[in-house]
Amino acid sequence: MTYIVYILHSSKLNSFYTGSSELEASERLKLHLYKYYGNNKFTAKADDWKLFITIECSNKSQALAIEKHIKKMKSSKYITNLKQFPEMIDKLLNKHK
């Protein structure tokens, strides 16, 4: 089974959302756009979410650890650097094996 960490971006909110899932990133994006998780959730505040990055993980615990790490950074610059410098993702995957 494949697990992913995905990062969405909303231009309206000028914000990122980080999550993890067993679903494909495109499926998870659709659920957020259709407000499947409810109108009171963060992603319900915008309707322009786009997939920014997907990180394929080897197991659920790795995906959760990487998601937690990215959220702990609390930095949009860190997230944009993940996309700009793929070696950062490799380091994350190795660190959280």
C-alpha positions in Angstrom: 0.0 0.0 0.0 1.3 3.4 -0.9 1.1 6.4 1.5 1.7 10.0 0.5 2.3 13.3 2.1 0.6 16.0 0.0 0.8 19.8 0.1 -2.0 21.9 -1.3 -1.8 25.6 -2.1 -4.5 28.2 -2.2 -3.8 31.5 -4.0 -6.9 33.0 -2.4 -5.7 32.3 1.1 -2.0 32.6 0.1 -1.6 29.5 2.3 -0.5 25.9 2.2 -2.2 22.8 3.6 -0.2 19.6 4.5 -1.8 16.2 4.9 -1.1 12.5 4.5 -3.2 9.8 3.0 -3.5 6.3 1.5 -5.5 7.8 -1.4 -3.9 9.2 -4.6 -3.2 12.9 -4.3 -5.7 13.8 -7.0 -8.5 11.9 -5.1 -7.6 13.6 -1.9 -7.6 17.0 -3.6 -11.1 16.4 -4.9 -12.3 15.5 -1.4 -11.0 18.8 -0.1 -12.5 20.8 -3.0 -15.9 19.2 -2.5 -15.7 20.0 1.3 -16.1 16.3 2.1 -14.5 16.9 5.5 -17.0 19.6 6.4 -17.5 23.3 6.1 -15.7 24.1 9.4 -12.4 22.6 8.2 -9.4 24.8 7.1 -9.6 23.6 3.5 -13.3 24.6 3.2 -12.2 28.3 3.4 -11.1 28.3 -0.2 -12.2 26.6 -3.4 -9.0 27.1 -5.4 -6.7 24.4 -3.8 -4.1 23.1 -6.2 -1.7 20.2 -5.6 1.7 21.7 -4.8 3.8 18.7 -3.9 3.4 15.0 -3.4 5.8 12.9 -1.4 5.5 9.1 -1.8 6.3 7.3 1.4 7.1 3.6 2.1 4.6 3.3 5.0 2.0 5.1 7.1 4.4 5.9 10.0 6.9 7.5 7.6 4.1 9.6 6.0 2.8 10.7 9.4 6.3 11.6 10.6 7.1 13.7 7.5 3.7 15.4 7.7 4.4 16.3 11.3 7.8 17.6 10.5 6.6 19.9 7.7 3.8 21.2 9.9 6.2 21.8 12.7 8.3 24.0 10.5 5.4 26.4 10.1 7.1 28.0 7.0 5.8 28.6 3.5 9.4 29.2 2.5 10.4 25.7 3.7 7.5 24.3 1.6 8.6 26.2 -1.5 12.1 25.0 -0.9 10.9 21.4 -0.8 9.6 21.9 -4.3 12.7 23.8 -5.5 15.2 21.5 -4.0 14.1 17.8 -4.3 17.2 16.7 -2.3 15.4 18.1 0.7 12.6 15.5 0.2 15.2 12.7 -0.2 16.7 13.8 3.2 13.3 13.7 4.8 12.6 10.2 3.4 15.9 9.0 4.7 15.5 10.6 8.1 12.1 9.1 8.7 12.6 5.6 7.4 
